[in-house]
Amino acid sequence: MGHTMRSCLIGMRMGREIGLGTEDLSALYYALLLKDAGCSGNASRMAALFGSDDNEVKARMKLVDWHQRLRLAYHTAKNVARGQSLFKRVKQFFAIARTEHMTRDLITLRCERGAAIAKRLGFPAPTARAIRSLDEHWSGLGYSEGLSGEDIPLLARIANLSQTVEAFHAAEGVNAAMAMVRDRRESWFDPALVDVVLSWRNDHAWWNELRRDDVTALVLAEEPADRVRFVDDDGLNEVARAFADIIDAKSPFTFEHSRRVADYAVAMGRAQSFNEEQLRRLYRAGLLHDIGKLGVSNRILDKPGPLDAAEREAMERHPANSFSILERVSAFRDFAWTAALHHEKLDGSGYPYGVTGDKLDGNARCLVVADIYDALTTDRPYRAGMTNEAAFALIDADRGTRLCETTVDALREVVGRNV
């Protein structure tokens, strides 16, 4: 939590101290905030390769120097098939060892997706280039193109150093971060930038500020005041659509799930004569209802069998995580609660809050039914997608008890089938 925000503060300080102009600082600011936008795209493969929680593996492997092959192999072995038998762990390790270009492919996927998202949202080309080249190393041994030295975009050099400093500072403190920076000077990092960071060693007040629980205000203050971006309603919808694609990239089983849920929900709202303001909020809630799943391991999301108690508990936290994320964004606050209700039921048997029908407004009821319908009619890791007839048989069984009758009828009208 907070890695990206703290990386932004580190990078922006670096940018100011080397004398970047306002335009470059603005491009850097957004690159630092969007640098991991493509991470969800490699999560499923990472979980499958390591046989472990992809979120935990990524956090641990951030601290490993990939240039030291023996150390890399050691940490890879530590992180494969965690909690499983020795046989399983050895088998998983050798599966990774036999996977050609694994690291390059995973990083390329992440960086290309992230750069594409930045372009799509209208950020300047230097922002996209910085994200695309995020994991290039000064020595030329990084990924994905093997750029070296000053051929690596300056903003990418800053961002890579910033994110690595943050990871070590958060995990092990200032001394560890400084030692890492010295060790990787001229291998991972631009030596001139390293010298800037090393000069901060005794700025204890600043390092302590980075450890604050909430650094949002500090990050907002870093945005170049004369280059603040404003978007209208259409622009905000595009932001929501872009993040819906980030969410759905987390698992191959959720491809375009969020867009379909949003479209179904809005169509159901129109069938019930909701006003345009309701529909606007409903559309965005549908696009972003599963944003809390970004924190759920793909070992759970992609599991082909039943979830155990701990896995189900982790899965059932995701609507609350969605709420905690969305409510922090002022433009999304008016639909954050609706988004968080997408697994609730009229009789209080849903999760995570167990709210009852009197607390579920029309938008929430539409979102619940739309999410169920799309989940039933698309492939999941534990079953193939159902026909409309089979899906409506299950939905109708809950009509009027757990699901709103009017909303179910609106869905039937929307899909245009007499089932």
DOSEMAR-93441 format. One record per residue (C-alpha): residue in one letter; x, y, z; residue number from 0. Coordinates in Angstrom, 3 decimals. Each point is the difference from the previous one (the first is absolute). Layout:
BEGIN
aa / px / py / pz / i
a / X / Y / Z / NUM
...
//
This chain:
BEGIN
aa / px / py / pz / i
m / 0.000 / 0.000 / 0.000 / 0
g / 1.287 / 3.446 / -0.913 / 1
h / 2.919 / -1.220 / -2.152 / 2
t / -0.988 / 2.040 / -3.045 / 3
m / -0.707 / 3.162 / 1.976 / 4
r / 3.329 / -0.156 / 1.811 / 5
s / 1.834 / -0.815 / -3.243 / 6
c / -1.573 / 3.145 / -1.451 / 7
l / 1.341 / 2.148 / 2.828 / 8
i / 3.489 / -1.461 / -0.405 / 9
g / 0.005 / 0.467 / -3.752 / 10
m / -1.347 / 3.536 / 0.078 / 11
r / 2.651 / 1.072 / 2.475 / 12
m / 2.624 / -1.505 / -2.279 / 13
g / -1.463 / 1.776 / -3.011 / 14
r / 0.009 / 3.376 / 1.707 / 15
e / 3.555 / -0.379 / 1.250 / 16
i / 1.400 / -0.801 / -3.447 / 17
g / -1.812 / 3.014 / -1.425 / 18
l / -2.778 / -1.488 / -2.107 / 19
g / -2.290 / 2.588 / -1.560 / 20
t / -3.702 / 0.256 / 0.723 / 21
e / -1.007 / -2.032 / -3.066 / 22
d / 2.347 / -2.860 / 0.850 / 23
l / -1.006 / 0.084 / 3.671 / 24
s / -3.630 / -0.324 / -1.030 / 25
a / 0.749 / -2.958 / -2.273 / 26
l / 2.054 / -1.588 / 2.777 / 27
y / -2.756 / 0.538 / 2.570 / 28
y / -2.546 / -1.966 / -2.003 / 29
a / 2.537 / -2.664 / -0.989 / 30
l / 0.754 / -0.630 / 3.659 / 31
l / -3.683 / -0.276 / 0.872 / 32
l / -0.826 / -2.247 / -2.968 / 33
k / 3.201 / -2.060 / -0.118 / 34
d / -1.719 / -3.168 / 1.261 / 35
a / -3.215 / 0.357 / -2.001 / 36
g / 0.983 / -3.054 / -2.038 / 37
c / 0.827 / -2.225 / 2.975 / 38
s / -3.342 / -1.776 / 0.013 / 39
g / 0.721 / -1.302 / -3.492 / 40
n / 2.721 / -2.385 / 1.159 / 41
a / -1.539 / -0.997 / 3.329 / 42
s / -1.636 / -3.201 / -1.199 / 43
r / 3.150 / -1.240 / -1.695 / 44
m / 2.145 / 0.943 / 2.996 / 45
a / -2.262 / -1.983 / 2.342 / 46
a / 0.008 / -3.001 / -2.323 / 47
l / 3.778 / 0.035 / -0.481 / 48
f / 0.846 / 0.354 / 3.684 / 49
g / -2.921 / -1.984 / 1.402 / 50
s / -0.259 / 2.701 / 2.672 / 51
d / -1.924 / 3.189 / 0.769 / 52
d / 0.980 / 2.364 / -2.814 / 53
n / -0.263 / 3.067 / 2.256 / 54
e / 2.400 / -1.490 / 2.550 / 55
v / 2.428 / -1.216 / -2.652 / 56
k / 0.136 / 3.418 / -1.661 / 57
a / 0.644 / 1.737 / 3.318 / 58
r / 2.836 / -2.372 / 0.928 / 59
m / 1.639 / -0.045 / -3.425 / 60
k / 0.157 / 3.811 / -0.028 / 61
l / 2.920 / -0.347 / 2.425 / 62
v / 2.050 / -2.379 / -2.150 / 63
d / 2.887 / 1.034 / -2.269 / 64
w / -0.776 / -1.830 / -3.248 / 65
h / 3.597 / 0.442 / -1.183 / 66
q / 1.238 / -2.401 / 2.680 / 67
r / -1.160 / -3.292 / -1.463 / 68
l / 0.698 / -2.185 / 3.030 / 69
r / -1.827 / 2.406 / 2.299 / 70
l / -2.870 / 0.204 / -2.467 / 71
a / -0.221 / -3.802 / -0.107 / 72
y / 0.075 / -0.155 / 3.804 / 73
h / -2.840 / 2.478 / 0.422 / 74
t / -1.986 / -1.622 / -2.782 / 75
a / 0.292 / -3.336 / 1.818 / 76
k / -1.154 / 1.653 / 3.228 / 77
n / -3.110 / 1.403 / -1.656 / 78
v / -1.261 / -2.935 / -2.060 / 79
a / -2.942 / -2.092 / 1.239 / 80
r / 0.163 / 1.512 / 3.473 / 81
g / -1.552 / -2.191 / 2.681 / 82
q / -0.041 / -3.068 / -2.241 / 83
s / 2.035 / -3.215 / -0.009 / 84
l / 3.707 / -0.074 / -0.802 / 85
f / -0.753 / -2.067 / -3.097 / 86
k / -2.480 / 2.582 / -1.235 / 87
r / 2.426 / 2.854 / 0.677 / 88
v / 2.865 / -1.681 / -1.841 / 89
k / -2.277 / -0.805 / -2.930 / 90
q / -1.235 / 3.607 / -0.146 / 91
f / 3.567 / 1.352 / 0.168 / 92
f / 1.173 / -2.087 / -2.935 / 93
a / -3.111 / 0.975 / -1.966 / 94
i / 1.053 / 3.637 / 0.381 / 95
a / 3.612 / -0.829 / -0.885 / 96
r / -1.188 / -1.589 / -3.249 / 97
t / -2.201 / 2.985 / -0.934 / 98
e / 2.031 / 1.930 / -2.545 / 99
h / -0.022 / 3.814 / 0.270 / 100
m / -2.426 / -0.134 / 2.941 / 101
t / 1.123 / 3.215 / 1.694 / 102
r / 0.240 / 1.941 / -3.238 / 103
d / -3.450 / -1.105 / -1.119 / 104
l / -1.651 / 0.826 / 3.331 / 105
i / 1.577 / 3.455 / 0.130 / 106
t / -0.697 / 0.742 / -3.653 / 107
l / -3.663 / -0.831 / 0.471 / 108
r / -0.258 / 2.231 / 3.052 / 109
c / 1.859 / 2.965 / -1.492 / 110
e / -1.723 / -0.091 / -3.378 / 111
r / -3.444 / -0.158 / 1.605 / 112
g / 0.854 / 2.845 / 2.341 / 113
a / 1.307 / 2.192 / -2.823 / 114
a / -3.093 / -0.718 / -2.087 / 115
i / -2.265 / 1.036 / 2.867 / 116
a / 1.905 / 3.267 / 0.435 / 117
k / -0.352 / 0.762 / -3.718 / 118
r / -3.668 / -0.912 / 0.045 / 119
l / -0.667 / 2.426 / 2.825 / 120
g / 1.657 / 2.812 / -1.922 / 121
f / 3.208 / 0.367 / 1.982 / 122
p / 3.033 / 1.350 / -1.856 / 123
a / 2.335 / -2.254 / -1.970 / 124
p / 2.858 / 0.365 / 2.553 / 125
t / -2.312 / -1.451 / 2.683 / 126
a / -0.737 / -3.050 / -2.141 / 127
r / 3.674 / -0.421 / -0.943 / 128
a / 1.033 / 0.117 / 3.654 / 129
i / -2.448 / -2.777 / 0.851 / 130
r / 1.020 / -2.030 / -3.059 / 131
s / 3.693 / 0.136 / 1.028 / 132
l / -0.569 / -0.249 / 3.744 / 133
d / 2.138 / -3.115 / 0.527 / 134
e / 2.946 / 0.818 / -2.246 / 135
h / 3.345 / 0.047 / 1.836 / 136
w / 2.976 / 2.314 / -0.461 / 137
s / 2.250 / -2.968 / -0.888 / 138
g / -2.337 / -1.255 / -2.732 / 139
l / -1.004 / -3.115 / 1.940 / 140
g / -3.559 / 1.135 / 0.679 / 141
y / -3.229 / -0.573 / -1.925 / 142
s / -1.653 / 0.013 / -2.399 / 143
e / 2.197 / 1.436 / -2.755 / 144
g / 3.364 / -0.129 / 1.771 / 145
l / 0.562 / 3.758 / -0.268 / 146
s / 3.037 / 1.338 / 1.820 / 147
g / 1.353 / 3.264 / 1.374 / 148
e / -1.445 / 3.180 / -1.385 / 149
d / -1.955 / -1.900 / -2.652 / 150
i / -2.460 / -0.712 / 2.827 / 151
p / -2.477 / 2.898 / 0.272 / 152
l / 0.969 / 2.212 / 2.945 / 153
l / -3.477 / -0.178 / 1.522 / 154
a / 0.158 / -3.819 / -0.092 / 155
r / 3.385 / 0.091 / 1.761 / 156
i / -1.492 / 2.173 / 2.722 / 157
a / -3.091 / -2.192 / 0.362 / 158
n / 1.962 / -3.255 / 0.237 / 159
l / 2.326 / 1.398 / 2.652 / 160
s / -2.942 / 1.505 / 1.886 / 161
q / -2.020 / -3.203 / 0.169 / 162
t / 2.994 / -2.074 / 1.119 / 163
v / 1.024 / 2.484 / 2.676 / 164
e / -3.578 / -0.010 / 1.292 / 165
a / -0.148 / -3.800 / 0.127 / 166
f / 3.202 / -0.257 / 2.048 / 167
h / -0.859 / 2.954 / 2.226 / 168
a / -3.442 / -1.421 / 0.785 / 169
a / 1.330 / -3.499 / 0.666 / 170
e / 3.321 / 0.642 / 1.717 / 171
g / 0.534 / 3.717 / 0.629 / 172
v / 2.221 / 2.822 / -1.188 / 173
n / 3.332 / -1.775 / 0.495 / 174
a / -1.084 / -2.953 / -2.094 / 175
a / -1.286 / 2.314 / -2.733 / 176
m / 3.300 / 1.908 / -0.047 / 177
a / 2.053 / -3.215 / -0.100 / 178
m / -2.088 / -1.311 / -2.891 / 179
v / 0.394 / 3.236 / -1.953 / 180
r / 3.787 / -0.084 / 0.416 / 181
d / 0.185 / -3.677 / -0.977 / 182
r / -2.042 / 0.495 / -3.164 / 183
r / 1.699 / 3.226 / -1.124 / 184
e / 0.931 / -0.344 / -3.672 / 185
s / -1.604 / -3.451 / -0.203 / 186
w / -3.680 / 0.739 / 0.538 / 187
f / 0.031 / 3.750 / 0.415 / 188
d / 1.292 / 3.205 / -1.547 / 189
p / 3.012 / 0.956 / 2.185 / 190
a / -0.905 / 3.700 / -0.036 / 191
l / -3.477 / -0.780 / 1.353 / 192
v / 1.464 / -2.355 / 2.595 / 193
d / 2.197 / 2.812 / 1.295 / 194
v / -3.076 / 2.203 / 0.411 / 195
v / -1.777 / -2.658 / 2.084 / 196
l / 3.087 / -0.710 / 2.105 / 197
s / 0.090 / 3.681 / 0.950 / 198
w / -3.317 / -0.464 / 1.804 / 199
r / 1.366 / -2.509 / 2.506 / 200
n / -0.143 / 2.329 / 2.997 / 201
d / -3.261 / 1.724 / -0.883 / 202
h / -1.765 / -1.887 / 2.785 / 203
a / -3.079 / 2.225 / 0.071 / 204
w / -0.691 / -0.691 / -3.683 / 205
w / 0.457 / -3.781 / 0.320 / 206
n / -2.342 / 0.058 / 2.988 / 207
e / -2.619 / 1.851 / -2.073 / 208
l / 0.098 / -2.886 / -2.489 / 209
r / -1.034 / -2.359 / 2.790 / 210
r / -3.247 / 1.835 / 0.693 / 211
d / -3.086 / -2.166 / -0.401 / 212
d / -1.598 / 2.470 / -2.377 / 213
v / 2.248 / 1.907 / -2.379 / 214
t / -2.791 / 0.935 / -2.407 / 215
a / 0.117 / 3.705 / 0.845 / 216
l / 3.742 / 0.080 / -0.607 / 217
v / -0.430 / -1.698 / -3.384 / 218
l / -2.795 / 2.359 / -1.059 / 219
a / 2.228 / 2.952 / 0.868 / 220
e / 2.648 / -1.319 / -2.407 / 221
e / -2.215 / 0.353 / -3.071 / 222
p / 1.386 / 2.901 / -2.065 / 223
a / -2.571 / 2.718 / 0.627 / 224
d / -0.008 / 1.375 / -3.542 / 225
r / -0.435 / -3.443 / -1.590 / 226
v / -2.877 / -1.453 / 2.009 / 227
r / -2.197 / -2.209 / -2.202 / 228
f / -3.766 / 0.463 / -0.017 / 229
v / -2.515 / -2.389 / -1.548 / 230
d / -3.700 / 0.329 / -0.754 / 231
d / -2.610 / -2.733 / 0.445 / 232
d / 1.077 / -1.783 / -3.158 / 233
g / 3.615 / 0.144 / 1.121 / 234
l / -0.912 / -1.379 / 3.403 / 235
n / -1.859 / -2.871 / -1.658 / 236
e / 3.121 / -0.762 / -2.025 / 237
v / 2.084 / -0.049 / 3.194 / 238
a / -2.494 / -2.472 / 1.484 / 239
r / 0.083 / -2.137 / -3.159 / 240
a / 3.790 / -0.063 / 0.013 / 241
f / 0.073 / -1.161 / 3.598 / 242
a / -2.714 / -2.562 / -0.734 / 243
d / 2.377 / -1.484 / -2.557 / 244
i / 2.800 / -0.002 / 2.590 / 245
i / -2.294 / -1.832 / 2.415 / 246
d / -1.134 / -2.565 / -2.532 / 247
a / 3.565 / -0.689 / -1.171 / 248
k / 0.670 / -1.496 / 3.433 / 249
s / -1.488 / -3.346 / -1.058 / 250
p / -0.649 / -1.556 / -3.417 / 251
f / -3.428 / -0.992 / 1.329 / 252
t / -1.132 / 3.601 / 0.472 / 253
f / 0.773 / 1.393 / -3.459 / 254
e / -2.380 / 2.965 / -0.535 / 255
h / -2.105 / -1.094 / 2.997 / 256
s / -0.174 / 3.524 / 1.436 / 257
r / -1.089 / 1.571 / -3.291 / 258
r / -2.746 / -2.579 / -0.451 / 259
v / -1.252 / 0.460 / 3.552 / 260
a / -0.089 / 3.770 / -0.503 / 261
d / -1.862 / -0.355 / -3.295 / 262
y / -2.525 / -2.506 / 1.382 / 263
a / -0.598 / 2.113 / 3.092 / 264
v / -0.575 / 3.212 / -1.965 / 265
a / -2.324 / -1.759 / -2.446 / 266
m / -1.979 / -1.370 / 2.948 / 267
g / -0.131 / 3.482 / 1.521 / 268
r / -1.307 / 1.461 / -3.235 / 269
a / -2.661 / -2.714 / -0.147 / 270
q / -1.122 / 1.236 / 3.430 / 271
s / 0.075 / 3.694 / -1.036 / 272
f / 2.941 / 1.019 / 2.199 / 273
n / 1.024 / 3.614 / -0.543 / 274
e / 3.253 / 0.929 / -1.736 / 275
e / 1.793 / 0.830 / 3.241 / 276
q / -0.810 / -3.453 / 1.402 / 277
l / 1.172 / -1.627 / -3.218 / 278
r / 3.252 / 1.950 / 0.014 / 279
r / 0.826 / -1.202 / 3.512 / 280
l / -1.148 / -3.536 / -0.788 / 281
y / 2.208 / -0.213 / -3.082 / 282
r / 3.125 / 1.029 / 1.905 / 283
a / -0.852 / -2.262 / 2.932 / 284
g / -0.332 / -2.899 / -2.426 / 285
l / 3.357 / 0.736 / -1.600 / 286
l / 1.832 / 0.246 / 3.318 / 287
h / -1.928 / -2.358 / 2.308 / 288
d / 2.801 / -2.600 / 0.006 / 289
i / 2.957 / 2.329 / 0.497 / 290
g / 0.514 / -1.626 / 3.408 / 291
k / 0.866 / -3.261 / -1.785 / 292
l / 3.361 / 1.468 / -0.961 / 293
g / 1.092 / -0.894 / 3.529 / 294
v / -1.210 / -3.611 / -0.207 / 295
s / 2.514 / -2.681 / -0.956 / 296
n / -0.414 / -1.672 / -3.360 / 297
r / 0.504 / -3.272 / 1.837 / 298
i / -3.540 / 0.709 / 1.219 / 299
l / -1.483 / 1.737 / -3.034 / 300
d / 1.157 / -2.710 / -2.414 / 301
k / -0.480 / -3.012 / 2.268 / 302
p / -1.778 / -2.806 / -1.891 / 303
g / -1.655 / -1.485 / 3.093 / 304
p / -1.861 / 1.071 / 3.160 / 305
l / 1.581 / 2.647 / 2.215 / 306
d / 1.031 / -0.926 / 3.528 / 307
a / -1.084 / 2.141 / 2.958 / 308
a / 3.015 / 2.349 / -0.115 / 309
e / -0.261 / 0.429 / -3.756 / 310
r / -3.701 / 0.746 / 0.190 / 311
e / 0.613 / 2.557 / 2.739 / 312
a / 2.598 / 1.746 / -2.177 / 313
m / -2.338 / -0.034 / -2.978 / 314
e / -2.930 / 1.359 / 1.994 / 315
r / 2.038 / 3.003 / 1.109 / 316
h / 0.309 / 1.365 / -3.521 / 317
p / -3.239 / 2.095 / -0.030 / 318
a / 1.131 / 1.759 / 3.189 / 319
n / 3.383 / 0.592 / -1.616 / 320
s / -1.800 / 1.489 / -3.000 / 321
f / -1.806 / 2.410 / 2.303 / 322
s / 3.164 / 1.069 / 1.828 / 323
i / 1.710 / 0.740 / -3.336 / 324
l / -2.872 / 1.799 / -1.706 / 325
e / -1.021 / 2.162 / 2.939 / 326
r / 3.451 / 1.577 / 0.017 / 327
v / -0.554 / 1.386 / -3.502 / 328
s / -2.250 / 3.039 / 0.175 / 329
a / -1.402 / -0.570 / -3.500 / 330
f / -0.924 / -3.595 / 0.891 / 331
r / -1.291 / 0.528 / 3.505 / 332
d / -3.634 / 0.338 / -1.043 / 333
f / -0.166 / -3.593 / -1.248 / 334
a / 2.620 / -1.706 / 2.215 / 335
w / -2.613 / -1.489 / 2.338 / 336
t / -2.116 / -1.291 / -2.885 / 337
a / 3.062 / -1.723 / -1.477 / 338
a / 0.729 / -1.642 / 3.337 / 339
l / -3.504 / -1.541 / 0.175 / 340
h / 0.275 / -2.224 / -3.066 / 341
h / -0.033 / -3.249 / 2.015 / 342
e / -2.773 / 0.943 / 2.441 / 343
k / -3.478 / -1.596 / -0.001 / 344
l / -3.478 / 1.148 / 1.014 / 345
d / -0.165 / -2.469 / 2.903 / 346
g / 3.372 / 1.053 / 1.441 / 347
s / 1.768 / -3.193 / -1.065 / 348
g / 2.535 / 1.770 / -2.211 / 349
y / 3.493 / 1.245 / 0.811 / 350
p / 2.008 / 1.743 / 1.323 / 351
y / -2.481 / 2.179 / 1.921 / 352
g / -3.120 / -2.174 / 0.153 / 353
v / -2.234 / 2.981 / -0.761 / 354
t / -3.680 / -0.615 / -0.700 / 355
g / -2.368 / 1.159 / -2.725 / 356
d / -1.031 / 3.218 / 1.701 / 357
k / 3.607 / 1.183 / -0.354 / 358
l / 0.365 / -1.049 / -3.639 / 359
d / -1.181 / 2.715 / -2.361 / 360
g / -0.853 / -0.492 / -3.659 / 361
n / 3.584 / 0.450 / -1.187 / 362
a / 1.347 / -2.564 / 2.471 / 363
r / -2.715 / -2.498 / -0.954 / 364
c / 0.865 / 0.369 / -3.678 / 365
l / 3.684 / -0.466 / 0.684 / 366
v / -0.608 / -3.164 / 2.042 / 367
v / -2.094 / -1.646 / -2.718 / 368
a / 2.286 / 1.109 / -2.835 / 369
d / 3.048 / -1.432 / 1.778 / 370
i / -1.715 / -3.324 / 0.657 / 371
y / -1.259 / -0.318 / -3.573 / 372
d / 3.395 / 0.693 / -1.543 / 373
a / 1.761 / -2.368 / 2.412 / 374
l / -2.443 / -2.806 / -0.831 / 375
t / 0.157 / 0.416 / -3.767 / 376
t / 3.787 / 0.239 / -0.402 / 377
d / 2.749 / -2.539 / 0.594 / 378
r / 1.465 / -0.267 / 3.463 / 379
p / 3.006 / -2.081 / 1.114 / 380
y / -2.334 / -2.525 / 1.657 / 381
r / -2.675 / -0.270 / -2.746 / 382
a / -0.981 / 1.002 / -3.513 / 383
g / -2.409 / 2.854 / -0.598 / 384
m / -3.684 / -0.858 / 0.166 / 385
t / -2.705 / 0.529 / -2.598 / 386
n / -2.528 / 2.783 / 0.573 / 387
e / -2.587 / -2.621 / 0.901 / 388
a / 2.174 / -1.575 / 2.670 / 389
a / 1.058 / 3.376 / 1.381 / 390
f / -3.573 / 1.248 / 0.279 / 391
a / -1.056 / -3.229 / 1.679 / 392
l / 2.442 / 0.803 / 2.827 / 393
i / -0.850 / 3.696 / 0.068 / 394
d / -3.743 / -0.676 / 0.060 / 395
a / 0.477 / -2.306 / 2.982 / 396
d / 1.059 / 3.106 / 1.981 / 397
r / -2.454 / 2.414 / -1.588 / 398
g / -1.950 / 1.826 / 2.690 / 399
t / 1.979 / -1.510 / 2.881 / 400
r / 3.655 / 0.828 / -0.545 / 401
l / -0.294 / 1.932 / -3.255 / 402
c / -2.370 / 2.841 / -0.878 / 403
e / -2.926 / -1.161 / -2.166 / 404
t / -0.182 / 3.227 / -1.988 / 405
t / 3.724 / -0.082 / -0.689 / 406
v / -0.034 / -3.639 / -1.115 / 407
d / -2.900 / 0.804 / -2.342 / 408
a / 1.990 / 2.936 / -1.394 / 409
l / 2.927 / -2.317 / -0.666 / 410
r / -2.256 / -2.390 / -1.868 / 411
e / -1.200 / 2.904 / -2.131 / 412
v / 3.569 / 1.176 / -0.606 / 413
v / 1.372 / -3.327 / -1.207 / 414
g / -3.043 / -0.368 / -2.217 / 415
r / -0.637 / -3.663 / 0.622 / 416
n / -3.164 / -1.758 / 1.101 / 417
v / 1.546 / -2.489 / 2.375 / 418
//
